[in-house]
Amino acid sequence: MYAKVDLKTDDAYRARSGAFRILDLPPRRYLALDGHGDPNERPYREAIERLYSVAYPLKFASKNAGRDYVVPPLEALWSAPDMAAFTDRRDKSQWAWTLLNLVPDFVEVAESVEAVRLETLDEGLCVQTLHVGPFDAEGPVLARMHDEFIPSEGLRMTGRHHEIYFSDARRVAPKKFRTILRQPVQKEKA
């Protein structure tokens, strides 16, 4: 029997509040499910339930096959036609999202189930920080990341904004939410 694997111990899940960090991530496999609109509304919550209705049976099938792991935290990719929908206006009706749940390499995923698919995400070079507090208070942190830190390091944004949720919003007070904010980047051409 193998020891239980906890993917949260990986370096990609480390960040400090108030500090931006540059890291280079390898490709990773995720269960993925797409949607659009305000994450406070029913379709988003139902999508989370659908994602976990696939994630937990995979975990138990893997455990029964002799390789156990901790189901990782919920993650999401976010985009909007205008990034000000995240930083200034917080216009959630404009947001498109892809919910993610990291899958260990040793887990076999046969096919898509209920619109949940297996996707490889290759973000490469990224900037990330830890945000502590309500989701709606992320705007100023993202503005600093996008408008100050990234350009000051000679980088430019690529890919979709990525969040990793360490807190269960159903059980933790918003002021204690712990969320990694991640943005894929590339070096500016000289």
Order of alpha helices (4+ residues) and beta strands (2+ residues): beta-beta-alpha-beta-alpha-beta-beta-beta-alpha-beta-beta-beta
